[in-house]
């Protein structure tokens, strides 16, 4: 958890500005239920592909060929859904 109480990973990371794609993937897996959509750090055979930039995890939806995504900001706790 960050100092403000937002999830930042499962491996002990407490710095929301240092999120990695692997941290974001592990966070997804820890927070979602067992039948949640699949996520990976590369490839397009899963439901979502995750990338990270600073404090923002971006989960890009792979199954419709578009640019839909979910963004999670570990610094503010904000979740944004982008549907195109």
N, C-alpha and C positions, 0 to 999 in steps of 0.2 A: 504494500500500500504506500501511496505517497504521503507526505506530511499532511495533506489536506484530506486524506482518506479515500482517494480514488485508486482502483486496482491498477497496478503497474507490472504485474507478472507473477509467476509462481516460483521463481528461482531466487528470490531475495532481492530483486531490483526494487529500490525505493525512489529512484530518480525518474520522474515522468518525462523528462526531456531526453532520456537515453533509451527510448524504446527501440527494439530491433524487431525484424519480421518474425524471428523465432519466439521472442517474448510475446508478441501479439498473437501468434498462433497458439501458444501454450495458454495464454489468458482466455482465448475463445474456448479451447477445449475444457478448461477448468470451470468456466462460468455457464456453459450451455449444458442442456440435458443430454442424456445418452443417445437420443435419436436426432441430435442436432445436425444441420447441414455440415458437410465436410469442408475442411480448410487446409491449405498447404502453402508453403512459402514460394513454390514455383510450380509451373505446369498448369494445364487447364482441364485435367481429368477430375478435379474436385469441384464442389459447388462454388467455393470461393478461393481466390488467391489473395494472400495477405502481403502487404508491403508496409514499411514504417518510414516515417520522416519526422525526426525530432520527437515530439510527444504524440503524434497522430498515427494511429493504426488505420489503414485503409483495406477493407475487405471487398475486393472486386468480384461481382457475381459473374460466373463463367457460363452459365447454362443458357443465356439468351443471346449471346454474342454482342451485347450492348455495352454500355458504360455505367451500368447501375452499380452502386456500391454503398457500403456502410462505413462511416468514419467514426472512430472513437478517439477523443482527445484525453489522454491520461493526465494531462495537466489541469484541465477544467472539469473533467467528467462528462463533457458534452458528447452526445451521440447524434450524428447527422446521417440521414438516409437520402441518397441521391438517386432519383429515378429518372432516367432519360427516355 
